[in-house]
Amino acid sequence: MEVMIQLYSIVSDPALMNGQPCLRGLRLSVRRVVEIAASYPDSADRAVEYPEIEDEDIRQALHFAAQYLPDEIVPLVDQGMGFGLRRKTG
């Protein structure tokens, strides 16, 4: 059973940030919202810095990103200070 989630918080307007998917018409791209969610896992801390972002906005941005990321296997490699991603080049 596929669940359809409405992404009413995500908008794309060519006049705003070159049409990048953004949060409710704000100048916050989905990419930036996902970055903010990773940087501020505690919603109370996040609310201090970004009071305009609601928990539902974060959920929808994460869902949107998951839908549009390529479904590929990217191997982790030891980079001396831990593991990181290695993408194919060329």
Chimera marker file (.cmm) of the C-alpha trace (Angstrom):
<marker_set name="trace">
<marker id="1" x="0.000" y="0.000" z="0.000" r="1" g="1" b="0" radius="0.5"/>
<marker id="2" x="1.534" y="3.312" z="-1.123" r="1" g="1" b="0" radius="0.5"/>
<marker id="3" x="0.904" y="6.279" z="1.132" r="1" g="1" b="0" radius="0.5"/>
<marker id="4" x="0.488" y="9.629" z="-0.586" r="1" g="1" b="0" radius="0.5"/>
<marker id="5" x="1.762" y="12.540" z="1.459" r="1" g="1" b="0" radius="0.5"/>
<marker id="6" x="0.723" y="16.057" z="0.562" r="1" g="1" b="0" radius="0.5"/>
<marker id="7" x="3.703" y="18.361" z="0.417" r="1" g="1" b="0" radius="0.5"/>
<marker id="8" x="1.866" y="21.647" z="0.876" r="1" g="1" b="0" radius="0.5"/>
<marker id="9" x="4.900" y="23.228" z="2.587" r="1" g="1" b="0" radius="0.5"/>
<marker id="10" x="7.085" y="22.742" z="-0.500" r="1" g="1" b="0" radius="0.5"/>
<marker id="11" x="6.704" y="25.236" z="-3.340" r="1" g="1" b="0" radius="0.5"/>
<marker id="12" x="8.621" y="26.006" z="-6.500" r="1" g="1" b="0" radius="0.5"/>
<marker id="13" x="8.356" y="29.484" z="-7.990" r="1" g="1" b="0" radius="0.5"/>
<marker id="14" x="10.639" y="30.600" z="-10.835" r="1" g="1" b="0" radius="0.5"/>
<marker id="15" x="10.664" y="34.100" z="-9.311" r="1" g="1" b="0" radius="0.5"/>
<marker id="16" x="11.984" y="32.794" z="-5.974" r="1" g="1" b="0" radius="0.5"/>
<marker id="17" x="15.499" y="31.359" z="-5.722" r="1" g="1" b="0" radius="0.5"/>
<marker id="18" x="15.561" y="30.380" z="-9.418" r="1" g="1" b="0" radius="0.5"/>
<marker id="19" x="12.713" y="27.926" z="-8.963" r="1" g="1" b="0" radius="0.5"/>
<marker id="20" x="14.445" y="25.744" z="-6.370" r="1" g="1" b="0" radius="0.5"/>
<marker id="21" x="11.956" y="23.851" z="-4.197" r="1" g="1" b="0" radius="0.5"/>
<marker id="22" x="11.528" y="26.042" z="-1.125" r="1" g="1" b="0" radius="0.5"/>
<marker id="23" x="9.680" y="26.065" z="2.134" r="1" g="1" b="0" radius="0.5"/>
<marker id="24" x="6.298" y="27.807" z="1.940" r="1" g="1" b="0" radius="0.5"/>
<marker id="25" x="7.608" y="30.628" z="-0.230" r="1" g="1" b="0" radius="0.5"/>
<marker id="26" x="10.368" y="31.498" z="2.240" r="1" g="1" b="0" radius="0.5"/>
<marker id="27" x="13.919" y="31.936" z="1.033" r="1" g="1" b="0" radius="0.5"/>
<marker id="28" x="14.796" y="28.540" z="2.504" r="1" g="1" b="0" radius="0.5"/>
<marker id="29" x="15.434" y="25.790" z="-0.018" r="1" g="1" b="0" radius="0.5"/>
<marker id="30" x="14.527" y="22.186" z="0.757" r="1" g="1" b="0" radius="0.5"/>
<marker id="31" x="18.253" y="21.444" z="0.763" r="1" g="1" b="0" radius="0.5"/>
<marker id="32" x="18.839" y="24.111" z="3.417" r="1" g="1" b="0" radius="0.5"/>
<marker id="33" x="15.909" y="22.878" z="5.523" r="1" g="1" b="0" radius="0.5"/>
<marker id="34" x="17.357" y="19.346" z="5.493" r="1" g="1" b="0" radius="0.5"/>
<marker id="35" x="20.730" y="20.812" z="6.508" r="1" g="1" b="0" radius="0.5"/>
<marker id="36" x="19.053" y="22.716" z="9.360" r="1" g="1" b="0" radius="0.5"/>
<marker id="37" x="17.273" y="19.544" z="10.524" r="1" g="1" b="0" radius="0.5"/>
<marker id="38" x="20.628" y="17.743" z="10.670" r="1" g="1" b="0" radius="0.5"/>
<marker id="39" x="22.336" y="20.614" z="12.475" r="1" g="1" b="0" radius="0.5"/>
<marker id="40" x="19.546" y="21.121" z="15.022" r="1" g="1" b="0" radius="0.5"/>
<marker id="41" x="18.083" y="17.687" z="15.842" r="1" g="1" b="0" radius="0.5"/>
<marker id="42" x="16.393" y="19.153" z="18.926" r="1" g="1" b="0" radius="0.5"/>
<marker id="43" x="13.329" y="21.106" z="17.785" r="1" g="1" b="0" radius="0.5"/>
<marker id="44" x="13.600" y="23.552" z="20.714" r="1" g="1" b="0" radius="0.5"/>
<marker id="45" x="17.145" y="24.511" z="19.693" r="1" g="1" b="0" radius="0.5"/>
<marker id="46" x="16.080" y="24.791" z="16.065" r="1" g="1" b="0" radius="0.5"/>
<marker id="47" x="13.147" y="27.042" z="16.998" r="1" g="1" b="0" radius="0.5"/>
<marker id="48" x="15.512" y="29.548" z="18.603" r="1" g="1" b="0" radius="0.5"/>
<marker id="49" x="17.480" y="29.994" z="15.369" r="1" g="1" b="0" radius="0.5"/>
<marker id="50" x="14.683" y="29.345" z="12.871" r="1" g="1" b="0" radius="0.5"/>
<marker id="51" x="11.301" y="30.124" z="14.470" r="1" g="1" b="0" radius="0.5"/>
<marker id="52" x="9.612" y="30.148" z="11.044" r="1" g="1" b="0" radius="0.5"/>
<marker id="53" x="10.322" y="26.427" z="10.497" r="1" g="1" b="0" radius="0.5"/>
<marker id="54" x="7.687" y="24.119" z="11.940" r="1" g="1" b="0" radius="0.5"/>
<marker id="55" x="8.117" y="20.408" z="12.648" r="1" g="1" b="0" radius="0.5"/>
<marker id="56" x="5.741" y="19.598" z="9.779" r="1" g="1" b="0" radius="0.5"/>
<marker id="57" x="7.949" y="21.645" z="7.433" r="1" g="1" b="0" radius="0.5"/>
<marker id="58" x="10.944" y="19.513" z="8.406" r="1" g="1" b="0" radius="0.5"/>
<marker id="59" x="8.971" y="16.293" z="7.864" r="1" g="1" b="0" radius="0.5"/>
<marker id="60" x="7.826" y="17.402" z="4.423" r="1" g="1" b="0" radius="0.5"/>
<marker id="61" x="11.303" y="18.599" z="3.383" r="1" g="1" b="0" radius="0.5"/>
<marker id="62" x="12.800" y="15.251" z="4.402" r="1" g="1" b="0" radius="0.5"/>
<marker id="63" x="10.082" y="13.360" z="2.530" r="1" g="1" b="0" radius="0.5"/>
<marker id="64" x="10.580" y="15.516" z="-0.572" r="1" g="1" b="0" radius="0.5"/>
<marker id="65" x="14.363" y="14.993" z="-0.474" r="1" g="1" b="0" radius="0.5"/>
<marker id="66" x="13.948" y="11.239" z="-0.064" r="1" g="1" b="0" radius="0.5"/>
<marker id="67" x="11.619" y="11.105" z="-3.080" r="1" g="1" b="0" radius="0.5"/>
<marker id="68" x="13.981" y="12.966" z="-5.376" r="1" g="1" b="0" radius="0.5"/>
<marker id="69" x="17.392" y="11.624" z="-4.357" r="1" g="1" b="0" radius="0.5"/>
<marker id="70" x="18.765" y="9.048" z="-6.760" r="1" g="1" b="0" radius="0.5"/>
<marker id="71" x="18.397" y="5.494" z="-5.529" r="1" g="1" b="0" radius="0.5"/>
<marker id="72" x="21.995" y="4.388" z="-5.967" r="1" g="1" b="0" radius="0.5"/>
<marker id="73" x="24.587" y="2.588" z="-3.921" r="1" g="1" b="0" radius="0.5"/>
<marker id="74" x="27.451" y="4.871" z="-2.904" r="1" g="1" b="0" radius="0.5"/>
<marker id="75" x="30.336" y="3.023" z="-1.246" r="1" g="1" b="0" radius="0.5"/>
<marker id="76" x="31.854" y="4.350" z="1.956" r="1" g="1" b="0" radius="0.5"/>
<marker id="77" x="35.631" y="4.573" z="1.938" r="1" g="1" b="0" radius="0.5"/>
<marker id="78" x="38.129" y="5.148" z="4.737" r="1" g="1" b="0" radius="0.5"/>
<marker id="79" x="39.462" y="8.688" z="4.382" r="1" g="1" b="0" radius="0.5"/>
<marker id="80" x="41.956" y="8.469" z="7.238" r="1" g="1" b="0" radius="0.5"/>
<marker id="81" x="39.728" y="10.260" z="9.751" r="1" g="1" b="0" radius="0.5"/>
<marker id="82" x="36.702" y="8.064" z="9.329" r="1" g="1" b="0" radius="0.5"/>
<marker id="83" x="34.495" y="6.911" z="6.527" r="1" g="1" b="0" radius="0.5"/>
<marker id="84" x="33.051" y="9.136" z="3.843" r="1" g="1" b="0" radius="0.5"/>
<marker id="85" x="31.231" y="8.867" z="0.541" r="1" g="1" b="0" radius="0.5"/>
<marker id="86" x="32.961" y="8.282" z="-2.745" r="1" g="1" b="0" radius="0.5"/>
<marker id="87" x="31.039" y="9.084" z="-5.864" r="1" g="1" b="0" radius="0.5"/>
<marker id="88" x="31.911" y="8.007" z="-9.365" r="1" g="1" b="0" radius="0.5"/>
<marker id="89" x="33.540" y="10.726" z="-11.432" r="1" g="1" b="0" radius="0.5"/>
<marker id="90" x="33.696" y="11.081" z="-15.169" r="1" g="1" b="0" radius="0.5"/>
<link id1="1" id2="2" r="1" g="1" b="0" radius="0.2"/>
<link id1="2" id2="3" r="1" g="1" b="0" radius="0.2"/>
<link id1="3" id2="4" r="1" g="1" b="0" radius="0.2"/>
<link id1="4" id2="5" r="1" g="1" b="0" radius="0.2"/>
<link id1="5" id2="6" r="1" g="1" b="0" radius="0.2"/>
<link id1="6" id2="7" r="1" g="1" b="0" radius="0.2"/>
<link id1="7" id2="8" r="1" g="1" b="0" radius="0.2"/>
<link id1="8" id2="9" r="1" g="1" b="0" radius="0.2"/>
<link id1="9" id2="10" r="1" g="1" b="0" radius="0.2"/>
<link id1="10" id2="11" r="1" g="1" b="0" radius="0.2"/>
<link id1="11" id2="12" r="1" g="1" b="0" radius="0.2"/>
<link id1="12" id2="13" r="1" g="1" b="0" radius="0.2"/>
<link id1="13" id2="14" r="1" g="1" b="0" radius="0.2"/>
<link id1="14" id2="15" r="1" g="1" b="0" radius="0.2"/>
<link id1="15" id2="16" r="1" g="1" b="0" radius="0.2"/>
<link id1="16" id2="17" r="1" g="1" b="0" radius="0.2"/>
<link id1="17" id2="18" r="1" g="1" b="0" radius="0.2"/>
<link id1="18" id2="19" r="1" g="1" b="0" radius="0.2"/>
<link id1="19" id2="20" r="1" g="1" b="0" radius="0.2"/>
<link id1="20" id2="21" r="1" g="1" b="0" radius="0.2"/>
<link id1="21" id2="22" r="1" g="1" b="0" radius="0.2"/>
<link id1="22" id2="23" r="1" g="1" b="0" radius="0.2"/>
<link id1="23" id2="24" r="1" g="1" b="0" radius="0.2"/>
<link id1="24" id2="25" r="1" g="1" b="0" radius="0.2"/>
<link id1="25" id2="26" r="1" g="1" b="0" radius="0.2"/>
<link id1="26" id2="27" r="1" g="1" b="0" radius="0.2"/>
<link id1="27" id2="28" r="1" g="1" b="0" radius="0.2"/>
<link id1="28" id2="29" r="1" g="1" b="0" radius="0.2"/>
<link id1="29" id2="30" r="1" g="1" b="0" radius="0.2"/>
<link id1="30" id2="31" r="1" g="1" b="0" radius="0.2"/>
<link id1="31" id2="32" r="1" g="1" b="0" radius="0.2"/>
<link id1="32" id2="33" r="1" g="1" b="0" radius="0.2"/>
<link id1="33" id2="34" r="1" g="1" b="0" radius="0.2"/>
<link id1="34" id2="35" r="1" g="1" b="0" radius="0.2"/>
<link id1="35" id2="36" r="1" g="1" b="0" radius="0.2"/>
<link id1="36" id2="37" r="1" g="1" b="0" radius="0.2"/>
<link id1="37" id2="38" r="1" g="1" b="0" radius="0.2"/>
<link id1="38" id2="39" r="1" g="1" b="0" radius="0.2"/>
<link id1="39" id2="40" r="1" g="1" b="0" radius="0.2"/>
<link id1="40" id2="41" r="1" g="1" b="0" radius="0.2"/>
<link id1="41" id2="42" r="1" g="1" b="0" radius="0.2"/>
<link id1="42" id2="43" r="1" g="1" b="0" radius="0.2"/>
<link id1="43" id2="44" r="1" g="1" b="0" radius="0.2"/>
<link id1="44" id2="45" r="1" g="1" b="0" radius="0.2"/>
<link id1="45" id2="46" r="1" g="1" b="0" radius="0.2"/>
<link id1="46" id2="47" r="1" g="1" b="0" radius="0.2"/>
<link id1="47" id2="48" r="1" g="1" b="0" radius="0.2"/>
<link id1="48" id2="49" r="1" g="1" b="0" radius="0.2"/>
<link id1="49" id2="50" r="1" g="1" b="0" radius="0.2"/>
<link id1="50" id2="51" r="1" g="1" b="0" radius="0.2"/>
<link id1="51" id2="52" r="1" g="1" b="0" radius="0.2"/>
<link id1="52" id2="53" r="1" g="1" b="0" radius="0.2"/>
<link id1="53" id2="54" r="1" g="1" b="0" radius="0.2"/>
<link id1="54" id2="55" r="1" g="1" b="0" radius="0.2"/>
<link id1="55" id2="56" r="1" g="1" b="0" radius="0.2"/>
<link id1="56" id2="57" r="1" g="1" b="0" radius="0.2"/>
<link id1="57" id2="58" r="1" g="1" b="0" radius="0.2"/>
<link id1="58" id2="59" r="1" g="1" b="0" radius="0.2"/>
<link id1="59" id2="60" r="1" g="1" b="0" radius="0.2"/>
<link id1="60" id2="61" r="1" g="1" b="0" radius="0.2"/>
<link id1="61" id2="62" r="1" g="1" b="0" radius="0.2"/>
<link id1="62" id2="63" r="1" g="1" b="0" radius="0.2"/>
<link id1="63" id2="64" r="1" g="1" b="0" radius="0.2"/>
<link id1="64" id2="65" r="1" g="1" b="0" radius="0.2"/>
<link id1="65" id2="66" r="1" g="1" b="0" radius="0.2"/>
<link id1="66" id2="67" r="1" g="1" b="0" radius="0.2"/>
<link id1="67" id2="68" r="1" g="1" b="0" radius="0.2"/>
<link id1="68" id2="69" r="1" g="1" b="0" radius="0.2"/>
<link id1="69" id2="70" r="1" g="1" b="0" radius="0.2"/>
<link id1="70" id2="71" r="1" g="1" b="0" radius="0.2"/>
<link id1="71" id2="72" r="1" g="1" b="0" radius="0.2"/>
<link id1="72" id2="73" r="1" g="1" b="0" radius="0.2"/>
<link id1="73" id2="74" r="1" g="1" b="0" radius="0.2"/>
<link id1="74" id2="75" r="1" g="1" b="0" radius="0.2"/>
<link id1="75" id2="76" r="1" g="1" b="0" radius="0.2"/>
<link id1="76" id2="77" r="1" g="1" b="0" radius="0.2"/>
<link id1="77" id2="78" r="1" g="1" b="0" radius="0.2"/>
<link id1="78" id2="79" r="1" g="1" b="0" radius="0.2"/>
<link id1="79" id2="80" r="1" g="1" b="0" radius="0.2"/>
<link id1="80" id2="81" r="1" g="1" b="0" radius="0.2"/>
<link id1="81" id2="82" r="1" g="1" b="0" radius="0.2"/>
<link id1="82" id2="83" r="1" g="1" b="0" radius="0.2"/>
<link id1="83" id2="84" r="1" g="1" b="0" radius="0.2"/>
<link id1="84" id2="85" r="1" g="1" b="0" radius="0.2"/>
<link id1="85" id2="86" r="1" g="1" b="0" radius="0.2"/>
<link id1="86" id2="87" r="1" g="1" b="0" radius="0.2"/>
<link id1="87" id2="88" r="1" g="1" b="0" radius="0.2"/>
<link id1="88" id2="89" r="1" g="1" b="0" radius="0.2"/>
<link id1="89" id2="90" r="1" g="1" b="0" radius="0.2"/>
</marker_set>
